[in-house]
Amino acid sequence: MTSFAIGQQLPSLSLEPDTMGIIVGNVGTFDFFPGLIDPDFARSVGHKSAFMNTMVQLSLMDRFALEAMPEGRIRSHELTMRKPIYGGMTLEVTGTVTGSAPFAGSKLAGPGTEYQIDLEIRVGADVQTKGKVSVVVP
């Protein structure tokens, strides 16, 4: 069993999705809002281009947590989107373990330790999204 300490910084995840990658991710979540899949429409309503939706951002946070805790299972996640994420931006996902507690088990995850992670998706110094992920590690 791997354990993590409160206050432990987890290894960061960096990526630079292009506009087509963002559109494909959005379509993969069956979110067909025009601002998410049509750069021209997005520009017509004041955005730089098509932007990343909530589900794709949640998946980035889950990927980050599970790369740090590969034996774990996501129990819950939440996020607050502050600024849009567009293609061509260099994203850095960072996170810190902020809590842990014994977990007795459930239908989806066996017993183990539940860790809470506070995360940020940043572009340079700007925080685009803040979130929390709860991961159960056997």
ZADO-675181 format. One record per residue: residue in three letters; x, y, z of N, C-alpha, C, O in turn. Coordinates in Angstrom, 2 decimals, always signed. Each point is the difference from the previous one (the first is absolute). Layout:
+-----+---------+---------+---------+---------+---------+---------+---------+---------+---------+---------+---------+---------+
: res :     n_u :     n_v :     n_w :    ca_u :    ca_v :    ca_w :     c_u :     c_v :     c_w :     o_u :     o_v :     o_w :
+-----+---------+---------+---------+---------+---------+---------+---------+---------+---------+---------+---------+---------+
: ala :       X :       Y :       Z :       X :       Y :       Z :       X :       Y :       Z :       X :       Y :       Z :
...
+-----+---------+---------+---------+---------+---------+---------+---------+---------+---------+---------+---------+---------+
This chain:
+-----+---------+---------+---------+---------+---------+---------+---------+---------+---------+---------+---------+---------+
: res :     n_u :     n_v :     n_w :    ca_u :    ca_v :    ca_w :     c_u :     c_v :     c_w :     o_u :     o_v :     o_w :
+-----+---------+---------+---------+---------+---------+---------+---------+---------+---------+---------+---------+---------+
: met :   +0.84 :   -1.19 :   +0.00 :   -0.84 :   +1.19 :   +0.00 :   +0.88 :   +1.24 :   +0.00 :   +0.97 :   +0.09 :   +0.76 :
: thr :   -1.30 :   +0.86 :   -1.59 :   +0.70 :   +1.27 :   -0.07 :   -0.74 :   +0.99 :   +0.87 :   -1.24 :   +0.01 :   +0.03 :
: ser :   +1.99 :   +0.82 :   +0.69 :   -0.67 :   +1.03 :   +0.80 :   +0.50 :   +1.37 :   -0.42 :   +1.09 :   +0.15 :   -0.54 :
: phe :   -1.92 :   +0.83 :   +0.81 :   +0.29 :   +1.38 :   -0.37 :   -0.18 :   +0.87 :   +1.23 :   -0.89 :   -0.26 :   +0.81 :
: ala :   +1.71 :   +1.28 :   -0.66 :   -0.03 :   +0.86 :   +1.18 :   -0.83 :   +1.25 :   -0.27 :   -0.03 :   +0.52 :   -1.12 :
: ile :   -0.64 :   -0.04 :   +2.17 :   -0.71 :   +1.27 :   -0.10 :   +1.03 :   +1.08 :   -0.34 :   +1.07 :   +0.07 :   +0.61 :
: gly :   -1.39 :   +0.77 :   -1.58 :   +0.91 :   +1.04 :   -0.44 :   +0.93 :   -0.42 :   -1.12 :   +0.73 :   +0.82 :   -0.55 :
: gln :   -0.75 :   -2.11 :   +0.20 :   +0.88 :   -0.50 :   -1.06 :   -0.44 :   +0.53 :   -1.36 :   -1.16 :   -0.12 :   -0.39 :
: gln :   +2.10 :   +0.72 :   -0.32 :   -0.23 :   +0.45 :   -1.36 :   +0.14 :   -1.21 :   -0.91 :   +0.96 :   -0.76 :   +0.11 :
: leu :   -1.91 :   +0.57 :   -0.98 :   +0.06 :   -1.11 :   -0.95 :   +0.68 :   +0.46 :   -1.28 :   -0.02 :   +1.20 :   -0.31 :
: pro :   +0.62 :   -2.12 :   -0.46 :   +0.68 :   +0.40 :   -1.23 :   -0.96 :   +0.70 :   -0.96 :   -1.12 :   -0.46 :   -0.22 :
: ser :   +1.56 :   +1.56 :   -0.35 :   -0.88 :   +0.78 :   -0.89 :   -0.17 :   -0.70 :   -1.35 :   +0.80 :   -0.86 :   -0.38 :
: leu :   -1.86 :   +1.24 :   -0.31 :   -0.31 :   -0.51 :   -1.33 :   -0.07 :   +1.20 :   -0.93 :   -0.75 :   +0.93 :   +0.25 :
: ser :   +1.53 :   -0.96 :   -1.33 :   -0.02 :   +1.09 :   -0.97 :   -0.47 :   -0.52 :   -1.34 :   +0.37 :   -1.10 :   -0.41 :
: leu :   -1.17 :   +1.89 :   -0.28 :   -0.42 :   -0.35 :   -1.34 :   -0.41 :   +1.26 :   -0.75 :   -0.33 :   +1.02 :   +0.60 :
: glu :   +0.35 :   -1.12 :   -1.92 :   -0.36 :   +1.12 :   -0.85 :   -0.97 :   -0.48 :   -1.07 :   +0.40 :   -0.31 :   -1.12 :
: pro :   -1.69 :   +0.23 :   +1.47 :   -0.96 :   -0.46 :   -1.00 :   -0.18 :   +1.04 :   -1.10 :   +0.03 :   +1.21 :   +0.26 :
: asp :   -0.21 :   -1.67 :   -1.49 :   -0.31 :   +0.93 :   -1.07 :   -1.52 :   +0.15 :   -0.10 :   -0.74 :   -0.70 :   +0.68 :
: thr :   +0.29 :   +1.60 :   -1.52 :   -1.44 :   +0.26 :   -0.11 :   -0.75 :   -1.25 :   -0.41 :   -1.07 :   -0.28 :   +0.55 :
: met :   +1.59 :   -0.48 :   -1.50 :   -0.69 :   -1.22 :   -0.43 :   -0.08 :   -1.01 :   +1.14 :   -1.01 :   -0.67 :   +0.16 :
: gly :   +2.06 :   +0.57 :   +0.64 :   -0.03 :   -0.91 :   +1.16 :   -1.07 :   +0.39 :   +0.99 :   -0.68 :   -0.86 :   +0.57 :
: ile :   +0.51 :   +2.17 :   -0.35 :   -1.05 :   +0.46 :   +0.91 :   -1.38 :   -0.31 :   -0.59 :   -0.89 :   -0.46 :   +0.72 :
: ile :   +0.72 :   +0.70 :   -2.01 :   -1.29 :   -0.28 :   -0.64 :   -0.32 :   -1.50 :   +0.08 :   -1.12 :   -0.38 :   +0.34 :
: val :   +2.10 :   -0.47 :   -0.65 :   -0.23 :   -1.45 :   +0.05 :   -0.34 :   -0.44 :   +1.42 :   -0.89 :   -0.83 :   +0.20 :
: gly :   +1.58 :   +1.37 :   +0.80 :   -0.33 :   -0.32 :   +1.39 :   -1.41 :   +0.41 :   +0.35 :   -0.73 :   -0.77 :   +0.64 :
: asn :   +0.33 :   +1.95 :   -1.05 :   -1.35 :   +0.48 :   +0.28 :   -1.05 :   -0.89 :   -0.67 :   -0.99 :   -0.37 :   +0.62 :
: val :   +1.22 :   +0.04 :   -1.88 :   -0.95 :   -0.86 :   -0.73 :   -0.06 :   -1.38 :   +0.67 :   -1.07 :   -0.61 :   +0.06 :
: gly :   +2.20 :   +0.14 :   +0.43 :   +0.03 :   -1.30 :   +0.68 :   -0.87 :   -0.05 :   +1.24 :   -0.37 :   -1.08 :   +0.45 :
: thr :   +0.05 :   +2.23 :   +0.11 :   -0.89 :   +0.04 :   +1.17 :   -1.45 :   +0.26 :   -0.42 :   -0.87 :   +0.19 :   +0.84 :
: phe :   +0.63 :   -0.18 :   -2.15 :   -1.34 :   +0.26 :   -0.57 :   -0.52 :   +1.39 :   +0.36 :   -1.20 :   +0.20 :   +0.17 :
: asp :   +2.12 :   +0.74 :   -0.04 :   -0.37 :   +1.39 :   +0.27 :   +0.14 :   +0.76 :   -1.31 :   +1.12 :   +0.31 :   -0.42 :
: phe :   -2.24 :   +0.00 :   -0.22 :   +0.02 :   +0.59 :   -1.32 :   -0.36 :   +1.49 :   +0.01 :   -0.44 :   +0.53 :   -1.01 :
: phe :   +0.64 :   +0.14 :   +2.15 :   -0.19 :   +1.45 :   +0.04 :   +0.92 :   +0.62 :   -1.04 :   +1.19 :   -0.30 :   -0.02 :
: pro :   -1.71 :   +1.17 :   -0.85 :   +0.81 :   +0.53 :   -1.10 :   +1.31 :   +0.65 :   +0.43 :   +0.99 :   -0.08 :   -0.73 :
: gly :   -0.95 :   +0.73 :   +1.88 :   +1.22 :   +0.65 :   +0.45 :   +1.11 :   -0.97 :   +0.35 :   +1.16 :   +0.39 :   +0.13 :
: leu :   -1.51 :   -1.67 :   +0.02 :   +0.98 :   -1.03 :   +0.34 :   +0.53 :   -0.75 :   -1.21 :   +1.03 :   -0.67 :   +0.08 :
: ile :   -1.74 :   +0.78 :   -1.21 :   +0.40 :   -0.81 :   -1.15 :   +0.18 :   +0.81 :   -1.29 :   +0.46 :   -0.53 :   -1.00 :
: asp :   -0.82 :   +1.80 :   +1.03 :   +0.08 :   +0.84 :   -1.20 :   +0.78 :   +1.27 :   +0.34 :   -0.56 :   +0.92 :   +0.60 :
: pro :   +1.86 :   -0.86 :   -0.98 :   +0.80 :   +1.18 :   +0.34 :   -0.60 :   +1.31 :   -0.52 :   +0.09 :   +1.02 :   +0.67 :
: asp :   -0.69 :   -1.05 :   -1.85 :   -0.60 :   +1.24 :   -0.55 :   -1.17 :   +0.46 :   +0.87 :   -0.13 :   +1.19 :   +0.29 :
: phe :   -0.72 :   -2.11 :   +0.12 :   -1.11 :   +0.36 :   +0.88 :   +0.55 :   +0.54 :   +1.32 :   -0.48 :   +1.01 :   +0.50 :
: ala :   +1.47 :   -1.69 :   +0.07 :   +0.58 :   +0.45 :   +1.27 :   +0.52 :   +1.43 :   -0.12 :   -0.23 :   +0.82 :   +0.89 :
: arg :   +0.91 :   -0.51 :   -1.98 :   +0.50 :   +1.36 :   -0.20 :   -1.15 :   +0.99 :   -0.14 :   +0.10 :   +1.14 :   +0.46 :
: ser :   -1.21 :   -1.56 :   -1.08 :   -1.13 :   +0.91 :   -0.20 :   -0.69 :   +0.37 :   +1.32 :   -0.73 :   +0.98 :   +0.07 :
: val :   +0.97 :   -1.77 :   +0.98 :   -0.60 :   +0.32 :   +1.30 :   +1.06 :   +0.46 :   +1.01 :   -0.24 :   +0.00 :   +1.21 :
: gly :   +1.43 :   +0.38 :   -1.73 :   +0.99 :   +0.65 :   +0.85 :   +1.13 :   -0.86 :   +0.52 :   +0.81 :   +0.48 :   +0.79 :
: his :   -0.72 :   -1.74 :   -1.20 :   +1.11 :   -0.85 :   +0.42 :   +1.11 :   +0.04 :   -1.05 :   -0.23 :   +0.41 :   -1.14 :
: lys :   +1.43 :   -0.85 :   +1.54 :   +1.12 :   -0.06 :   -0.95 :   -0.19 :   -1.13 :   -1.00 :   +0.40 :   +0.11 :   -1.16 :
: ser :   -1.03 :   -1.20 :   +1.61 :   -0.22 :   -1.17 :   -0.84 :   -0.88 :   -0.96 :   +0.79 :   -0.52 :   +0.36 :   +1.05 :
: ala :   +0.35 :   -1.58 :   -1.56 :   -0.71 :   -1.03 :   +0.76 :   +0.79 :   -0.24 :   +1.29 :   +1.22 :   +0.10 :   +0.02 :
: phe :   -1.93 :   -0.41 :   +1.05 :   +0.65 :   -0.14 :   +1.30 :   -0.36 :   -1.33 :   +0.65 :   -0.99 :   -0.64 :   -0.37 :
: met :   +1.80 :   +0.23 :   +1.34 :   -0.13 :   -1.30 :   +0.66 :   -1.20 :   -0.01 :   +0.95 :   -0.20 :   +0.93 :   +0.78 :
: asn :   -0.60 :   -2.01 :   -0.87 :   -1.19 :   -0.08 :   +0.85 :   +0.31 :   -0.59 :   +1.38 :   +1.12 :   -0.40 :   +0.29 :
: thr :   -2.14 :   +0.37 :   +0.53 :   +0.12 :   -0.47 :   +1.39 :   +0.48 :   -1.44 :   +0.08 :   +0.92 :   -0.31 :   +0.75 :
: met :   -1.54 :   -0.57 :   -1.52 :   +0.34 :   -1.43 :   +0.08 :   +1.45 :   -0.27 :   -0.40 :   +0.65 :   -0.86 :   +0.60 :
: val :   -0.15 :   +1.56 :   -1.61 :   +1.39 :   -0.20 :   -0.40 :   +0.93 :   +0.49 :   +1.10 :   +1.03 :   -0.63 :   +0.26 :
: gln :   -1.37 :   +1.75 :   +0.38 :   +0.83 :   +0.47 :   +1.10 :   -0.04 :   -0.97 :   +1.18 :   +1.03 :   -0.25 :   +0.64 :
: leu :   -2.21 :   -0.30 :   -0.33 :   -0.07 :   -1.02 :   +1.05 :   +0.87 :   -1.21 :   -0.36 :   +0.66 :   -0.57 :   +0.88 :
: ser :   -0.65 :   +0.19 :   -2.15 :   +0.82 :   -1.15 :   -0.40 :   +1.49 :   +0.30 :   +0.17 :   +0.77 :   -0.89 :   +0.35 :
: leu :   -0.36 :   +2.13 :   -0.60 :   +1.40 :   +0.38 :   +0.23 :   +0.36 :   -0.12 :   +1.49 :   +1.07 :   -0.48 :   +0.36 :
: met :   -2.00 :   +0.94 :   +0.49 :   +0.24 :   -0.10 :   +1.44 :   +0.07 :   -1.46 :   +0.43 :   +0.86 :   -0.37 :   +0.81 :
: asp :   -1.76 :   -0.47 :   -1.33 :   +0.02 :   -1.42 :   +0.34 :   +1.28 :   -0.66 :   -0.49 :   +0.61 :   -0.79 :   +0.72 :
: arg :   -0.19 :   +1.13 :   -1.94 :   +1.25 :   -0.55 :   -0.54 :   +1.18 :   +0.39 :   +0.90 :   +0.84 :   -0.84 :   +0.32 :
: phe :   -0.81 :   +2.11 :   +0.09 :   +1.07 :   +0.46 :   +0.88 :   +0.03 :   -0.84 :   +1.28 :   +1.06 :   -0.49 :   +0.40 :
: ala :   -2.23 :   +0.33 :   +0.24 :   -0.07 :   -0.72 :   +1.27 :   +0.41 :   -1.46 :   -0.17 :   +0.72 :   -0.54 :   +0.83 :
: leu :   -1.17 :   -0.10 :   -1.91 :   +0.29 :   -1.41 :   -0.18 :   +1.42 :   -0.26 :   -0.50 :   +0.51 :   -1.10 :   +0.18 :
: glu :   +0.13 :   +2.09 :   -0.79 :   +1.42 :   -0.17 :   -0.32 :   +0.83 :   +0.03 :   +1.28 :   +1.00 :   -0.70 :   +0.11 :
: ala :   -1.42 :   +1.52 :   +0.85 :   +0.71 :   +0.07 :   +1.28 :   -0.34 :   -1.20 :   +0.89 :   +0.84 :   -0.45 :   +0.78 :
: met :   -2.07 :   -0.05 :   -0.89 :   -0.50 :   -1.10 :   +0.84 :   -0.59 :   -1.08 :   -0.91 :   -1.21 :   -0.20 :   -0.01 :
: pro :   +2.06 :   -0.52 :   -0.75 :   -0.51 :   -0.91 :   -1.02 :   -0.82 :   -1.16 :   +0.52 :   -0.78 :   -0.58 :   -0.76 :
: glu :   +0.91 :   +0.21 :   +2.01 :   -0.81 :   -1.08 :   +0.56 :   -1.36 :   +0.51 :   +0.47 :   -0.85 :   -0.80 :   +0.39 :
: gly :   +0.65 :   +2.11 :   -0.43 :   -1.19 :   +0.60 :   +0.57 :   -1.21 :   -0.05 :   -0.90 :   +0.08 :   -0.35 :   -1.18 :
: arg :   -1.21 :   +0.70 :   +1.78 :   -1.28 :   +0.15 :   -0.70 :   -0.56 :   +1.36 :   +0.36 :   +0.00 :   +0.39 :   +1.16 :
: ile :   -0.49 :   +0.34 :   -2.16 :   -0.61 :   +1.31 :   +0.26 :   -1.30 :   -0.23 :   +0.75 :   -0.85 :   -0.77 :   -0.44 :
: arg :   +0.68 :   +1.44 :   +1.57 :   -1.26 :   -0.08 :   +0.75 :   -0.89 :   +1.20 :   -0.29 :   -1.21 :   -0.13 :   -0.12 :
: ser :   +1.83 :   +1.31 :   +0.01 :   -0.77 :   +1.20 :   -0.33 :   +0.95 :   +1.05 :   -0.58 :   +1.22 :   -0.07 :   +0.17 :
: his :   -1.82 :   +1.02 :   -0.84 :   +0.79 :   +1.14 :   -0.50 :   -0.93 :   +1.19 :   -0.19 :   -1.21 :   -0.15 :   -0.19 :
: glu :   +1.81 :   +1.32 :   +0.25 :   -0.75 :   +1.24 :   -0.22 :   +0.97 :   +1.03 :   -0.56 :   +1.21 :   -0.11 :   +0.18 :
: leu :   -1.77 :   +1.11 :   -0.85 :   +0.87 :   +1.05 :   -0.52 :   -0.74 :   +1.32 :   -0.08 :   -1.23 :   +0.05 :   -0.04 :
: thr :   +2.02 :   +1.00 :   +0.01 :   -0.50 :   +1.35 :   -0.25 :   +0.80 :   +0.55 :   -1.17 :   +1.21 :   +0.20 :   +0.10 :
: met :   -1.90 :   +0.04 :   -1.22 :   +0.66 :   +0.55 :   -1.17 :   +0.06 :   +1.51 :   +0.14 :   -1.03 :   +0.66 :   +0.17 :
: arg :   +2.23 :   -0.11 :   -0.25 :   +0.18 :   +1.45 :   +0.15 :   +0.17 :   +0.70 :   -1.33 :   -0.52 :   +1.10 :   -0.21 :
: lys :   +1.26 :   -1.72 :   -0.69 :   +0.31 :   +0.59 :   -1.31 :   -0.03 :   -1.11 :   -1.05 :   +0.27 :   -1.16 :   +0.32 :
: pro :   -0.60 :   +1.49 :   -1.55 :   -0.03 :   -1.03 :   -1.05 :   +1.39 :   -0.55 :   -0.30 :   +1.01 :   +0.67 :   +0.19 :
: ile :   -1.00 :   -1.90 :   -0.66 :   +1.22 :   -0.63 :   -0.48 :   -0.16 :   -0.20 :   -1.50 :   -0.93 :   -0.66 :   -0.46 :
: tyr :   +1.86 :   +1.26 :   -0.30 :   -0.02 :   -0.05 :   -1.46 :   +1.16 :   -0.84 :   -0.51 :   +0.99 :   -0.22 :   +0.70 :
: gly :   -1.12 :   -0.25 :   -1.94 :   +1.10 :   -0.72 :   -0.64 :   +1.24 :   +0.87 :   -0.07 :   -0.08 :   +1.22 :   -0.16 :
: gly :   +1.24 :   -1.87 :   +0.26 :   +1.27 :   +0.71 :   -0.06 :   +0.52 :   +0.49 :   +1.34 :   +1.15 :   +0.43 :   +0.10 :
: met :   -1.99 :   -0.49 :   +0.93 :   +0.45 :   +0.39 :   +1.34 :   +0.81 :   -1.16 :   +0.59 :   -0.34 :   -1.17 :   -0.19 :
: thr :   +1.41 :   +1.50 :   +0.90 :   +0.75 :   -1.02 :   +0.72 :   -0.58 :   -0.11 :   +1.40 :   +0.09 :   +0.93 :   +0.81 :
: leu :   -0.69 :   -2.08 :   -0.54 :   -0.67 :   -0.23 :   +1.29 :   +0.93 :   -0.73 :   +0.95 :   +0.76 :   -0.88 :   -0.41 :
: glu :   -0.82 :   +1.26 :   +1.67 :   +0.70 :   -0.74 :   +1.04 :   -1.02 :   -0.32 :   +1.08 :   -0.61 :   +0.90 :   +0.59 :
: val :   +0.44 :   -2.19 :   -0.33 :   -0.89 :   -0.44 :   +1.06 :   +0.88 :   -0.31 :   +1.21 :   +0.94 :   -0.79 :   -0.09 :
: thr :   -1.26 :   +1.42 :   +1.22 :   +0.75 :   -0.23 :   +1.23 :   -0.97 :   -0.38 :   +1.10 :   -1.19 :   +0.31 :   -0.06 :
: gly :   +1.71 :   -0.99 :   +1.06 :   -0.88 :   -0.40 :   +1.10 :   +0.77 :   -0.31 :   +1.26 :   +1.18 :   -0.36 :   -0.02 :
: thr :   -1.89 :   +0.51 :   +1.13 :   +0.54 :   -0.24 :   +1.34 :   -0.97 :   -0.88 :   +0.77 :   -1.21 :   +0.22 :   -0.04 :
: val :   +1.75 :   -1.21 :   +0.73 :   -0.83 :   -0.83 :   +0.88 :   -0.40 :   +0.86 :   +1.20 :   +0.86 :   +0.53 :   +0.70 :
: thr :   -2.16 :   -0.41 :   -0.47 :   -0.49 :   +0.86 :   +1.09 :   -0.72 :   -0.76 :   +1.10 :   -0.35 :   +0.58 :   +1.02 :
: gly :   +0.14 :   -1.86 :   -1.21 :   -0.68 :   -0.77 :   +1.03 :   +0.08 :   -1.48 :   -0.29 :   +0.22 :   -0.42 :   -1.14 :
: ser :   -0.42 :   -0.38 :   +2.19 :   -0.07 :   -1.45 :   -0.17 :   -0.84 :   -0.57 :   +1.14 :   -0.04 :   +0.56 :   +1.10 :
: ala :   -0.62 :   -1.68 :   -1.38 :   -0.82 :   -0.66 :   +1.01 :   -0.18 :   -1.45 :   -0.42 :   +0.01 :   -0.31 :   -1.19 :
: pro :   -0.18 :   -0.58 :   +2.17 :   -0.28 :   -1.40 :   -0.35 :   -1.31 :   -0.08 :   -0.79 :   -0.94 :   +0.76 :   +0.26 :
: phe :   +0.89 :   -1.68 :   -1.21 :   -1.20 :   -0.21 :   -0.80 :   -0.39 :   -1.46 :   +0.13 :   +0.79 :   -0.90 :   -0.29 :
: ala :   -2.03 :   +0.65 :   +0.75 :   -0.45 :   -1.37 :   +0.29 :   -0.33 :   -0.80 :   -1.25 :   -0.04 :   -1.23 :   +0.05 :
: gly :   -0.18 :   +1.91 :   -1.15 :   -0.32 :   -0.70 :   -1.24 :   -1.42 :   +0.32 :   -0.44 :   -0.82 :   +0.48 :   +0.78 :
: ser :   +0.55 :   -0.77 :   -2.05 :   -1.32 :   +0.22 :   -0.58 :   -0.17 :   -0.96 :   -1.17 :   +0.86 :   -0.86 :   -0.23 :
: lys :   -1.95 :   +0.99 :   -0.50 :   -0.21 :   -0.86 :   -1.17 :   +1.04 :   +0.25 :   -1.08 :   +0.31 :   -0.89 :   -0.79 :
: leu :   +0.24 :   +2.11 :   +0.75 :   +0.92 :   +0.36 :   -1.06 :   +1.47 :   -0.04 :   +0.41 :   +0.88 :   -0.09 :   -0.86 :
: ala :   -0.61 :   +0.16 :   +2.13 :   +1.40 :   +0.02 :   +0.45 :   +0.11 :   -0.79 :   +1.30 :   -0.82 :   +0.15 :   +0.91 :
: gly :   +1.82 :   -0.99 :   -0.84 :   +0.22 :   -0.77 :   +1.21 :   +0.57 :   +0.87 :   +1.10 :   +0.17 :   +1.20 :   -0.18 :
: pro :   +0.11 :   -1.81 :   +1.33 :   +0.54 :   +0.78 :   +1.11 :   +1.39 :   +0.55 :   -0.32 :   +0.73 :   -0.55 :   -0.82 :
: gly :   -0.40 :   +1.63 :   +1.49 :   +1.31 :   +0.61 :   -0.20 :   +0.05 :   +1.35 :   +0.69 :   -0.66 :   +0.21 :   +1.02 :
: thr :   +1.43 :   +0.68 :   -1.58 :   +0.11 :   +1.36 :   +0.52 :   -0.53 :   +0.95 :   -1.06 :   +0.35 :   -0.08 :   -1.17 :
: glu :   -1.21 :   +0.99 :   +1.62 :   -0.53 :   +1.02 :   -0.91 :   +0.83 :   +1.27 :   +0.16 :   +0.14 :   +0.54 :   +1.09 :
: tyr :   +0.41 :   -0.08 :   -2.21 :   +0.80 :   +1.22 :   -0.02 :   -0.76 :   +1.11 :   -0.70 :   -0.65 :   -0.22 :   -1.02 :
: gln :   +0.73 :   +1.41 :   +1.58 :   -0.55 :   +1.18 :   -0.64 :   +1.17 :   +0.78 :   -0.61 :   +1.03 :   +0.20 :   +0.63 :
: ile :   -1.23 :   +0.22 :   -1.86 :   +1.02 :   +0.75 :   -0.73 :   -0.62 :   +1.30 :   -0.47 :   -1.05 :   +0.00 :   -0.64 :
: asp :   +1.70 :   +1.13 :   +0.94 :   -0.39 :   +1.29 :   -0.56 :   +0.84 :   +0.21 :   -1.25 :   +1.22 :   -0.16 :   +0.02 :
: leu :   -1.88 :   +0.52 :   -1.13 :   +0.67 :   +0.11 :   -1.28 :   -0.20 :   +1.37 :   -0.62 :   -0.95 :   +0.71 :   +0.31 :
: glu :   +1.86 :   -0.36 :   -1.20 :   -0.14 :   +1.19 :   -0.83 :   +0.44 :   -0.34 :   -1.41 :   +0.96 :   -0.73 :   -0.21 :
: ile :   -1.69 :   +1.28 :   -0.76 :   +0.44 :   -0.03 :   -1.39 :   +0.43 :   +1.43 :   -0.31 :   -0.80 :   +0.93 :   +0.03 :
: arg :   +2.10 :   -0.78 :   -0.33 :   +0.58 :   +1.32 :   -0.21 :   +0.48 :   +0.17 :   -1.42 :   +0.37 :   -0.95 :   -0.69 :
: val :   -0.37 :   +2.20 :   +0.27 :   +0.68 :   +0.43 :   -1.22 :   +0.94 :   +1.10 :   +0.48 :   -0.44 :   +1.11 :   +0.30 :
: gly :   +1.73 :   -1.43 :   -0.23 :   +0.94 :   +0.94 :   +0.60 :   -0.37 :   +0.23 :   +1.45 :   -0.20 :   -0.95 :   +0.76 :
: ala :   +0.09 :   +2.22 :   -0.37 :   -0.36 :   +0.33 :   +1.39 :   -1.52 :   +0.05 :   +0.21 :   -0.46 :   +0.10 :   +1.13 :
: asp :   -0.31 :   -0.19 :   -2.21 :   -1.46 :   +0.12 :   +0.09 :   -0.64 :   -1.34 :   +0.32 :   +0.27 :   -1.01 :   -0.65 :
: val :   -1.13 :   +1.00 :   +1.67 :   -0.77 :   -1.20 :   +0.33 :   -1.27 :   +0.03 :   -0.85 :   -0.85 :   +0.87 :   +0.17 :
: gln :   +0.74 :   -1.84 :   -1.07 :   -1.18 :   -0.10 :   -0.86 :   -1.13 :   -0.72 :   +0.74 :   -1.17 :   +0.37 :   -0.10 :
: thr :   +1.55 :   -1.42 :   +0.86 :   -0.97 :   -0.87 :   +0.66 :   +0.57 :   -0.47 :   +1.32 :   +1.18 :   -0.33 :   +0.10 :
: lys :   -2.04 :   +0.29 :   +0.92 :   +0.36 :   -0.58 :   +1.30 :   -0.91 :   -1.20 :   +0.23 :   -1.16 :   +0.01 :   -0.42 :
: gly :   +1.67 :   -1.02 :   +1.08 :   -0.84 :   -1.16 :   +0.23 :   +0.47 :   -0.83 :   +1.18 :   +1.04 :   +0.26 :   +0.61 :
: lys :   -1.84 :   -1.27 :   -0.31 :   +0.30 :   -0.96 :   +1.06 :   -0.32 :   -1.39 :   -0.54 :   -1.00 :   -0.19 :   -0.69 :
: val :   +1.85 :   -0.76 :   +1.02 :   -0.23 :   -1.39 :   -0.37 :   +0.20 :   -0.85 :   +1.24 :   +0.93 :   +0.23 :   +0.78 :
: ser :   -1.81 :   -1.20 :   -0.61 :   +0.11 :   -0.96 :   +1.09 :   +0.35 :   -1.34 :   -0.63 :   -0.72 :   -0.48 :   -0.89 :
: val :   +1.81 :   -0.14 :   +1.35 :   +0.49 :   -1.25 :   -0.56 :   +0.14 :   -1.03 :   +1.11 :   +0.59 :   +0.29 :   +1.05 :
: val :   -1.14 :   -1.50 :   -1.26 :   +0.16 :   -1.09 :   +0.95 :   +1.12 :   -0.90 :   -0.50 :   -0.06 :   -0.50 :   -1.12 :
: val :   +1.07 :   +0.31 :   +1.96 :   +1.14 :   -0.85 :   -0.32 :   -0.06 :   -1.22 :   +0.92 :   -0.07 :   +0.15 :   +1.22 :
: pro :   +0.09 :   -1.37 :   -1.81 :   -0.07 :   -1.21 :   +0.85 :   +1.20 :   -0.14 :   +0.91 :   +0.08 :   -0.96 :   +0.77 :
+-----+---------+---------+---------+---------+---------+---------+---------+---------+---------+---------+---------+---------+
